[in-house]
Amino acid sequence: MEQTTIQIGGRALPCYALEALVIGTGCAGYNAADWLADLGVTDIAILTEGIHMGTSRNTGSDKQTYYKLSIASDGSDSVLEMAQTLFAGQCVNGDAALIEAACSVQSFMKLVNLGVAFPTNRYGEFVGYKTDHDPRQRATSAGPLTSKFMTEALENAVRKKGIRIFDGMQVIAVLTDQNRAQGVLCIDHAHLEDGLHGLRVFRCEKLIAATGGPAGVYQNSVYPASQTGALGLLLEAGAQAANLQEWQYGLASTRFRWNVSGTYQQVLPRYISMDPQGNQREFLPAYFAHATDALNMVFLKGYQWPFDFAKVGGSSIIDLIVHHEIFTKGNRVFMDFRTNPTGLERGFAALNDEAYHYLENSNALLATPFQRLEKMNADAIALYRAHGIDLAGEPLEVSVCAQHHNGGVAVDAHWQSSVAGLYVCGEAAGTFGVYRPGGSALNATQVGAMRCAQHIAWHTPRQAPGAFTAAAVAQLESAAERVFRLAARKTGQSNIVARRTAAQAAMSACASHLRHLGQMRPLLAALQDQLAHFTEETQIAGNQDIPQALKSRELLIAQIALLSAMLELLPVTGSRGGAVVVDDAGEQVSDALPDLRILPPKADCSGQVFRTNYTPAGITHQFAPVRPIPEDDNWFENVWNDYKTRVRANIS
């Protein structure tokens, strides 16, 4: 790595030149760096806003899932079958589905060899279980903190190789020229008072963005507060996006952000609401003809946790009711594990057979939801206790929250974006469509990172970059000047948090699992106006606010792009997947929610990817046919000869 300076506006900014740069220290970013080093690309570094930030290290669920090819003896499977499952998620490119299936075992075994404790039976088989949208038993888990264990194991591997990590380094611009990556401009949080406001430049033509999903666009979010994503930066750099409108939402706790899926629902907690005056009531029975109907729907939420339009007549009605209590009635909603819900007064016999036998087989036909949870998943109780919440003594506040973005930056079969040299992996990459099997995101982090590294190592020139082009310098000057103009707006007070929170709350209210077209249009116009006047309307108390101000600007770009995609597509498709389109002229959902009218599915766009281009002149959208699952010549001799030409020549 070469360190020099570059003159920008009469100021000498520190500049680092290197062959490849990884942005992000989640399980995708660390894996990308580790693979680069293993493949011989050693002039590399990692940039991160904070090593201990982000989704990989700070989130999970009651049994966080890794989805891979089934390799145990209790069920047959094949790469093609798994690829077809992923491809069946709608709006998914077939080559990505095939690659994620084919490389799942290699990626999984790497984690096993690094020490992630995925369980085996006494014969060494990695047995699995079914997850949502999974026809096989491909899922496995190392417990509720699987992604944390993955991140720690991969970080340990990276540190053993001596790969340099720049901590506290926030990317604020991706520099390009003629649609090719040139480098990045960053702010070093440790040097905001150095006269340059911490500005640092990295000259690199091979960038891997492993920056996670755009978690900061919503207020109701199960993403950790430390996760914001960088979708806006990547769009501003010219990277085309795919399926931005597709999200996964579900019930989650809000004080400590965590998915309340699986056993949290299957133990049948009591749902209560609290009005602004503090009055509490159990509310679910009032929305159903019989109290036991509510119990059976809650039980199903354990299996069917993500909100799904196809299940609004079933388990997903729970999400709609919770949203109604919070956003229409103005109440707070809690899951109460201390007391049985209405319907269990005479025992468990009133439950349907599936719920009854599940509890019976789990030896959990016990007196209270807490006792049932303690029997089936004591770790779930310990997790909340470690974060200051005692489920035995207090109710758990919940809401319907954003959990995973199924869209993102469009990538090819090497996870390279439409900007040459800019690769995107993990949740930042838009490889999923409308549906995806639970746990497939963790596999995608590992496979995508490996593919990025392989393409850089095997198919790109092995050299450090030269000088910046004139176009890249102009972008650098513009982005740096924005920082200095923000620094000049010190007022002793900051409006950053208030403005960001208001935008996030508006997004959650009208553009999440319920999408109100009439409310989204004025919101889009308001956010576009904020972006157009961002610098002159932003107030900061001091230099310490500059990074958050720039983060707010990046989130505005992401929110604008997301809203634009939703507004463009949803009137065409109507309700589908993780969202329903609310419209006064729509159809009534159920007698329980008489005021909720939604647009039913319209055009079938399952065979197309919805592309978004963000430019200074505006946002454009277009459909593109999905790339089919490839049919290759798998005759071994031909594959061997191709491999020697394609790979061996680059590693010998």
C-alpha positions in Angstrom: 0.0 0.0 0.0 1.4 3.3 -1.1 0.7 6.5 1.0 1.0 9.9 -0.6 -1.1 13.1 -0.7 -3.4 14.6 -3.2 -4.1 18.3 -3.6 -7.8 19.2 -3.4 -8.8 22.9 -3.2 -5.4 23.9 -1.9 -5.4 21.2 0.8 -3.2 18.1 0.9 -5.4 15.1 1.6 -3.8 11.8 2.7 -4.1 9.3 -0.2 -3.6 5.5 0.0 -3.1 3.6 -3.3 -3.7 -0.2 -3.3 -4.9 -3.0 -5.5 -8.2 -4.0 -3.9 -10.4 -2.4 -1.1 -13.2 -4.0 0.9 -15.8 -1.8 2.5 -17.5 -3.4 5.5 -16.6 -5.8 8.4 -19.6 -8.1 8.5 -19.4 -11.7 7.5 -19.4 -10.7 3.8 -16.7 -8.1 4.0 -14.3 -10.2 6.1 -14.9 -13.2 3.8 -14.1 -11.2 0.7 -10.8 -10.0 2.2 -9.9 -13.4 3.4 -10.5 -14.9 0.0 -8.6 -12.2 -1.7 -5.5 -13.0 0.4 -5.9 -16.7 -0.1 -6.0 -16.2 -3.9 -2.8 -14.1 -3.8 -4.2 -10.6 -3.9 -2.4 -9.1 -0.9 -2.2 -5.4 -1.6 -5.5 -4.9 0.1 -7.2 -3.2 3.1 -10.6 -3.1 4.7 -12.6 0.1 5.6 -15.2 0.1 8.2 -17.3 2.7 10.1 -16.9 0.5 13.1 -15.6 -3.1 13.5 -18.3 -3.9 16.1 -21.1 -2.2 14.1 -23.5 -3.8 11.6 -26.0 -6.5 11.2 -23.8 -9.6 11.0 -22.3 -9.0 14.5 -25.4 -7.6 16.2 -28.5 -9.4 15.2 -30.1 -12.8 15.0 -33.3 -14.7 15.8 -34.4 -17.5 18.0 -32.6 -20.0 15.7 -30.6 -18.0 13.2 -30.4 -20.0 10.0 -27.7 -20.8 7.4 -29.3 -22.2 4.2 -27.3 -24.6 2.2 -27.5 -27.8 0.1 -28.8 -30.7 2.1 -25.9 -33.0 2.8 -27.3 -35.4 5.5 -28.6 -38.9 4.8 -32.3 -38.1 5.7 -33.1 -36.5 2.3 -32.0 -36.3 -1.3 -31.0 -33.0 -2.8 -29.1 -31.6 -5.8 -27.5 -28.3 -6.8 -30.1 -27.8 -9.5 -33.0 -28.5 -7.0 -31.7 -25.8 -4.6 -31.1 -23.4 -7.5 -34.7 -24.0 -8.6 -35.9 -23.2 -5.1 -34.0 -19.9 -5.1 -35.1 -19.1 -8.6 -38.8 -19.8 -7.7 -38.6 -16.8 -5.4 -39.7 -14.7 -8.4 -37.7 -11.9 -10.1 -34.4 -13.8 -9.3 -31.6 -14.3 -11.9 -31.0 -18.0 -12.6 -27.2 -17.8 -12.7 -27.1 -16.2 -9.2 -29.4 -18.9 -7.9 -27.3 -21.7 -9.4 -24.0 -20.2 -8.1 -25.5 -19.7 -4.6 -26.6 -23.4 -4.6 -23.4 -24.8 -6.1 -21.1 -22.9 -3.8 -23.1 -23.3 -0.6 -21.3 -26.4 0.6 -17.8 -25.0 -0.1 -18.7 -21.8 1.7 -20.4 -23.7 4.6 -17.4 -26.0 5.1 -15.0 -23.1 5.2 -17.0 -21.7 8.2 -17.0 -25.2 9.8 -13.2 -25.4 9.4 -12.8 -21.9 10.8 -14.6 -23.1 14.0 -18.2 -22.1 13.6 -20.0 -24.8 15.6 -22.7 -26.0 13.3 -24.1 -29.2 14.9 -23.6 -32.8 13.6 -25.1 -36.1 14.7 -22.9 -38.7 16.2 -21.8 -39.8 12.7 -20.7 -36.4 11.6 -23.7 -35.5 9.5 -24.8 -31.9 9.3 -28.5 -32.6 9.7 -30.9 -29.9 8.8 -34.5 -28.6 9.2 -37.0 -26.9 7.1 -37.2 -23.1 7.0 -39.7 -20.8 5.3 -40.0 -21.3 1.5 -37.9 -24.5 1.8 -39.1 -27.8 0.3 -36.1 -29.7 1.8 -34.3 -29.8 5.1 -31.5 -27.5 4.0 -31.4 -25.2 7.0 -28.9 -25.4 9.9 -27.9 -23.2 12.8 -25.2 -22.5 15.3 -27.8 -20.9 17.5 -29.4 -17.4 17.7 -26.0 -15.7 17.1 -24.9 -17.7 14.1 -24.0 -14.6 12.0 -22.0 -13.2 15.0 -20.0 -16.4 15.2 -19.4 -16.3 11.5 -18.1 -12.8 11.7 -15.8 -13.5 14.6 -14.3 -16.6 12.9 -13.7 -14.7 9.7 -12.3 -11.7 11.5 -9.9 -14.0 13.2 -8.8 -15.5 9.9 -8.3 -12.0 8.4 -6.2 -10.8 11.4 -4.0 -13.8 11.2 -3.2 -12.8 7.6 -2.2 -9.3 8.7 -4.7 -7.6 6.5 -5.0 -3.9 7.5 -8.3 -2.7 8.8 -9.0 1.1 8.8 -11.5 1.4 11.7 -13.8 4.4 12.1 -13.5 5.2 8.4 -16.8 6.3 6.7 -17.0 6.2 3.0 -18.8 9.4 1.8 -18.3 9.1 -2.0 -17.4 6.4 -4.5 -15.3 7.9 -7.3 -15.7 6.8 -10.9 -14.8 7.7 -14.5 -16.7 6.5 -17.5 -18.5 4.0 -15.4 -15.3 2.5 -13.9 -14.4 2.6 -10.2 -11.5 4.9 -9.3 -11.5 5.0 -5.5 -13.3 6.4 -2.5 -13.4 9.5 -0.3 -13.7 8.9 3.4 -14.0 10.7 6.7 -11.8 9.4 9.5 -13.9 9.8 12.6 -10.8 10.0 14.8 -9.5 13.1 13.1 -12.5 15.4 12.6 -10.7 18.3 14.1 -7.5 18.1 12.0 -8.3 20.9 9.7 -9.2 18.5 6.9 -12.3 17.3 8.9 -10.8 13.8 8.7 -10.9 13.6 4.9 -8.9 10.6 3.5 -8.7 9.3 -0.1 -8.2 5.7 -1.3 -7.1 5.2 -4.9 -8.3 1.8 -5.9 -9.9 0.4 -9.0 -11.2 -2.8 -7.4 -13.8 -2.1 -4.7 -15.9 -4.7 -2.9 -18.9 -3.1 -1.1 -20.1 -5.3 1.7 -22.1 -2.6 3.4 -25.3 -4.4 4.3 -28.9 -3.5 3.6 -30.3 0.1 3.8 -31.3 -0.4 7.4 -31.5 3.3 8.2 -34.4 4.2 5.9 -37.0 3.0 8.4 -37.9 3.9 12.0 -39.5 0.5 12.7 -36.6 -1.7 12.1 -35.1 -4.9 13.6 -31.7 -4.0 12.1 -29.3 -3.0 14.8 -29.1 0.8 15.3 -25.4 0.7 14.2 -26.5 -0.6 10.7 -27.4 2.0 8.1 -26.1 0.6 4.8 -24.7 2.5 1.9 -27.2 2.0 -0.9 -27.4 5.8 -1.6 -23.7 6.1 -2.1 -23.6 3.1 -4.5 -26.6 4.5 -6.5 -25.0 7.9 -6.6 -21.9 6.3 -8.1 -23.9 5.0 -11.0 -24.5 1.4 -9.9 -27.8 0.1 -11.2 -30.2 -1.4 -8.7 -32.5 -4.4 -8.8 -35.9 -5.0 -7.1 -35.6 -2.1 -4.7 -39.3 -2.4 -3.8 -38.9 -6.0 -2.4 -38.4 -6.2 1.4 -39.1 -8.7 4.2 -40.9 -7.4 7.3 -42.0 -9.1 10.4 -42.8 -8.8 14.1 -39.8 -7.7 16.3 -39.1 -6.3 19.7 -38.3 -2.6 19.6 -36.5 -1.8 22.9 -33.9 -4.4 22.1 -34.2 -5.0 18.3 -34.7 -8.7 17.8 -37.0 -10.9 15.6 -39.8 -12.5 17.6 -40.1 -15.6 15.3 -40.1 -19.3 16.0 -40.7 -20.3 19.6 -41.5 -16.8 20.7 -44.8 -17.2 18.9 -45.3 -21.0 19.2 -45.5 -20.7 23.0 -48.6 -18.6 22.5 -47.9 -15.3 24.3 -50.7 -13.0 25.2 -50.9 -9.9 22.9 -51.8 -6.7 24.8 -52.0 -3.0 23.8 -51.6 0.1 25.9 -53.3 3.4 24.9 -51.7 6.8 25.5 -53.4 7.0 28.9 -51.7 3.7 30.0 -54.8 1.5 29.9 -54.0 -2.0 28.8 -56.2 -4.7 27.1 -55.8 -8.0 25.4 -56.8 -7.2 21.8 -56.4 -10.1 19.4 -59.7 -11.9 20.4 -61.7 -8.9 19.3 -60.5 -9.3 15.8 -61.5 -13.0 15.4 -64.8 -14.9 15.5 -63.3 -17.2 18.1 -60.4 -16.7 20.5 -58.9 -20.0 19.5 -58.6 -18.7 15.9 -56.3 -16.0 17.2 -54.2 -18.6 19.1 -53.8 -20.8 16.0 -52.7 -17.8 13.9 -50.2 -16.7 16.5 -48.8 -20.3 16.5 -48.4 -20.2 12.8 -46.4 -17.0 13.0 -43.6 -19.0 14.4 -43.3 -20.9 11.1 -44.5 -18.1 8.9 -42.8 -15.1 10.6 -42.2 -12.9 7.5 -45.2 -10.8 6.5 -46.6 -12.2 3.3 -49.5 -10.9 1.2 -50.5 -14.4 0.3 -51.1 -15.1 4.1 -53.2 -12.0 4.9 -56.1 -14.3 5.3 -54.0 -16.5 7.6 -51.0 -15.8 9.9 -50.1 -12.4 8.4 -53.3 -11.0 9.7 -51.5 -10.7 13.0 -49.0 -8.2 11.5 -51.9 -6.2 10.0 -53.7 -6.1 13.4 -50.6 -5.1 15.3 -49.9 -2.3 12.7 -53.5 -1.1 13.0 -53.3 -0.9 16.8 -50.1 1.1 16.6 -50.5 3.4 13.6 -54.3 3.8 13.4 -55.2 3.6 17.1 -52.1 5.2 18.5 -51.4 2.4 21.0 -48.3 0.5 22.0 -48.3 -3.3 21.5 -46.7 -5.9 23.7 -46.2 -9.7 23.8 -46.9 -10.9 27.4 -45.3 -14.2 28.4 -46.5 -14.0 32.0 -50.2 -14.9 31.5 -52.0 -17.2 29.1 -54.0 -15.6 26.3 -57.8 -15.9 26.1 -58.8 -19.3 24.7 -56.6 -21.4 27.0 -58.9 -21.2 30.0 -59.8 -24.9 29.6 -56.4 -26.1 28.6 -54.8 -26.9 25.2 -57.5 -29.1 23.7 -59.1 -26.1 21.8 -55.9 -25.7 19.7 -55.7 -27.2 16.2 -53.9 -30.4 15.9 -50.7 -28.9 14.6 -50.3 -26.5 17.5 -51.3 -29.0 20.1 -49.0 -31.8 18.9 -46.1 -29.4 18.5 -46.4 -28.4 22.2 -47.1 -31.9 23.3 -44.1 -33.3 21.4 -41.9 -30.6 22.9 -43.1 -31.5 26.4 -44.3 -28.0 26.7 -48.0 -28.3 27.7 -47.2 -26.1 30.6 -49.0 -23.4 32.6 -47.7 -20.1 31.1 -46.1 -18.9 27.9 -42.9 -18.2 29.9 -42.7 -21.7 31.2 -43.3 -23.1 27.7 -40.6 -20.8 26.3 -38.2 -21.8 29.2 -38.8 -25.5 28.3 -38.3 -25.1 24.5 -35.8 -22.3 24.2 -34.2 -21.1 27.4 -31.6 -19.3 25.3 -34.3 -17.0 24.1 -35.0 -15.9 27.6 -31.4 -15.5 28.5 -30.8 -13.3 25.4 -33.4 -10.7 26.5 -32.2 -10.9 30.1 -28.7 -10.0 28.9 -30.2 -6.9 27.4 -32.1 -5.8 30.5 -35.5 -7.4 29.7 -37.0 -10.0 32.0 -39.7 -11.9 30.1 -40.8 -13.4 33.4 -41.6 -10.0 34.9 -42.5 -7.6 32.1 -44.2 -7.6 28.7 -42.1 -7.2 25.5 -42.9 -4.2 23.2 -43.1 -5.2 19.6 -44.0 -3.7 16.2 -43.9 -4.8 12.5 -40.4 -4.0 11.4 -38.1 -4.0 8.4 -35.8 -7.1 8.6 -34.2 -7.7 5.2 -34.0 -6.0 1.9 -34.4 -8.5 -0.9 -33.4 -5.9 -3.5 -30.2 -3.9 -3.8 -27.4 -3.3 -6.3 -27.8 -5.3 -9.5 -24.8 -7.7 -10.0 -23.7 -10.1 -12.6 -22.5 -13.7 -12.1 -19.3 -12.4 -10.5 -21.2 -10.0 -8.2 -19.8 -7.1 -10.2 -22.1 -4.1 -10.5 -22.9 -2.1 -13.6 -19.9 0.1 -12.6 -16.7 -1.8 -13.7 -14.5 -2.7 -10.8 -17.2 -2.1 -8.2 -18.3 -5.4 -6.7 -21.2 -5.7 -4.2 -21.9 -8.7 -1.9 -24.0 -9.6 1.1 -27.3 -7.9 1.6 -26.2 -4.8 -0.4 -26.4 -7.0 -3.5 -29.9 -7.4 -5.0 -29.7 -11.2 -5.7 -33.1 -12.0 -4.1 -36.5 -11.2 -5.5 -40.0 -11.4 -3.9 -39.4 -14.5 -1.7 -36.4 -16.3 -0.4 -35.8 -19.3 1.9 -35.1 -18.3 5.4 -31.3 -18.2 6.0 -30.4 -17.9 2.4 -29.0 -14.4 3.1 -26.2 -15.8 5.2 -25.2 -18.2 2.5 -25.3 -15.3 0.0 -22.8 -13.3 2.0 -20.3 -16.1 1.8 -20.8 -17.1 -1.8 -21.0 -13.6 -3.2 -17.8 -12.6 -1.3 -16.0 -15.6 -2.7 -17.1 -14.8 -6.3 -16.0 -11.2 -6.0 -12.5 -12.3 -4.8 -12.2 -15.0 -7.5 -13.0 -12.6 -10.3 -10.6 -10.0 -9.0 -7.8 -12.6 -8.6 -8.4 -14.5 -11.8 -9.8 -12.1 -14.4 -8.5 -8.6 -13.7 -5.0 -7.1 -14.1 -2.8 -7.6 -11.1 -1.5 -4.1 -10.6 -1.7 -1.1 -8.3 -3.7 1.8 -9.8 -2.1 4.9 -11.4 -3.1 8.5 -10.9 -6.7 9.7 -10.6 -8.4 10.7 -13.9 -9.6 14.3 -14.3 -13.2 13.1 -13.9 -12.5 11.4 -10.6 -10.6 14.4 -9.3 -13.7 16.6 -10.1 -15.9 14.2 -8.1 -13.4 14.3 -5.3 -13.4 18.0 -5.2 -17.2 18.3 -5.2 -17.6 15.8 -2.4 -14.8 17.4 -0.3 -16.3 20.8 -0.9 -19.6 19.6 0.5 -17.8 18.6 3.7 -16.3 22.1 4.1 -19.6 23.8 3.4 -21.3 21.7 6.1 -18.5 22.5 8.5 -19.2 26.2 7.9 -22.7 25.7 9.2 -22.0 25.3 12.9 -24.8 26.8 14.8 -24.3 25.2 18.2 -27.4 23.1 17.6 -28.1 20.2 15.3 -31.2 19.3 13.3 -29.8 16.1 11.9 -31.6 13.6 14.3 -34.9 15.3 14.1 -35.0 15.5 10.3 -33.7 11.9 9.9 -36.2 10.5 12.4 -39.1 12.3 10.8 -38.2 10.8 7.4 -37.8 7.3 8.9 -41.1 7.5 10.7 -42.9 8.6 7.5 -41.3 5.7 5.6 -42.5 3.2 8.3 -46.0 4.6 8.3 -46.7 4.5 4.6 -44.0 2.7 2.7 -43.2 -0.6 4.5 -45.4 -3.7 4.5 -48.4 -1.4 4.1 -47.9 1.0 1.1 -50.2 3.9 0.9 -49.8 5.3 -2.6 -51.6 8.5 -1.8 -49.2 9.2 1.1 -46.0 8.0 -0.6 -46.3 10.5 -3.5 -46.1 13.7 -1.3 -43.4 12.0 0.9 -41.3 11.4 -2.2 -41.6 15.1 -3.2 -40.8 16.2 0.3 -37.6 14.1 0.5 -36.5 15.2 -3.0 -36.8 18.8 -1.8 -34.8 18.0 1.3 -32.0 16.5 -0.8 -32.0 19.5 -3.2 -31.5 21.9 -0.3 -29.6 19.6 2.0 -26.5 21.6 2.7 -28.1 25.0 3.3 -30.9 23.4 5.5 -28.6 21.2 7.6 -27.5 22.5 11.0 -24.6 21.0 12.9 -23.4 21.7 16.5 -19.8 21.0 15.6 -17.5 18.9 13.5 -18.5 15.8 15.3 -21.9 16.0 13.5 -20.4 16.0 10.0 -20.3 12.2 9.5 -24.0 11.9 10.6 -25.0 14.8 8.4 -23.5 13.0 5.4 -25.1 9.7 6.4 -28.5 11.5 6.4 -27.8 12.7 2.9 -27.0 9.2 1.8 -30.1 7.8 3.4 -32.2 10.5 1.6 -30.9 9.2 -1.7 -31.8 5.6 -0.7 -35.3 6.6 0.5 -36.0 8.5 -2.7 -34.9 5.6 -4.9 -36.9 3.1 -2.8 -40.1 5.3 -2.9 -39.7 5.9 -6.6 -39.4 2.2 -7.4 -42.4 1.4 -5.2 -44.5 4.1 -6.8 -43.5 3.0 -10.3 -44.1 -0.7 -9.9 -46.8 -1.3 -7.3 -49.7 0.1 -9.3 -48.7 -2.3 -12.0 -48.3 -5.4 -9.9 -50.6 -4.6 -6.9 -50.0 -6.4 -3.6 -47.4 -9.2 -3.5 -44.7 -10.7 -1.4 -43.8 -8.6 1.6 -46.1 -5.7 1.0 -49.7 -4.8 0.4 -50.8 -1.7 -1.6 -53.4 0.3 0.3 -55.9 2.1 -1.9 -59.4 3.5 -1.2 -60.7 1.7 -4.2 -59.1 -1.6 -3.3 -60.7 -4.8 -1.9 -61.4 -5.2 1.8 -59.0 -7.5 3.6 -61.2 -8.9 6.3 -64.1 -8.1 8.5 -61.6 -7.6 11.3 -60.1 -4.6 9.6 -63.0 -2.9 7.7 -61.0 0.2 6.9 -58.1 -1.6 5.2 -58.6 -1.9 1.5 -55.8 -3.2 -0.7 -55.0 -3.6 -4.4 -55.0 -7.4 -5.3 -52.2 -8.8 -7.5 -52.3 -7.5 -11.0 -49.6 -8.2 -13.7 -47.4 -11.2 -13.1 -43.9 -9.8 -13.3 -42.2 -12.9 -11.7 -40.1 -13.5 -14.8 -38.6 -10.0 -14.7 -36.2 -8.0 -12.6 -37.2 -4.4 -11.9 -34.1 -2.2 -12.6 -33.5 1.3 -11.2 -31.0 3.9 -12.4 -30.3 6.9 -10.2 -28.7 9.9 -12.0 -28.5 13.7 -11.2 -31.1 14.2 -13.9 -33.6 11.9 -12.2 -34.5 8.3 -11.6 -35.5 5.8 -14.3 -36.9 2.3 -14.1 -37.2 -0.6 -16.5 -38.0 -4.2 -16.6 -35.4 -6.7 -17.7 -36.0 -10.5 -18.2 -34.5 -12.7 -15.5 -31.4 -14.5 -16.6 -32.4 -18.2 -16.7 -30.7 -21.0 -14.8 -27.7 -21.9 -17.0 -27.5 -25.3 -18.7 -23.8 -26.0 -19.0 -21.7 -28.8 -20.5 -20.8 -30.8 -17.4 -18.8 -33.5 -19.2 -15.8 -33.8 -16.9 -13.1 -33.7 -19.5 -14.5 -30.5 -21.0 -14.9 -28.9 -17.6 -11.4 -29.8 -16.7 -9.9 -28.3 -19.8 -12.0 -25.1 -19.4 -10.9 -24.9 -15.7 -7.3 -25.1 -16.7 -7.7 -22.2 -19.1 -10.0 -20.1 -17.0 -8.4 -20.6 -13.5 -5.2 -22.6 -13.4 -3.4 -20.2 -15.7 -4.1 -17.4 -13.3 -2.9 -19.2 -10.1 0.2 -21.1 -11.4 
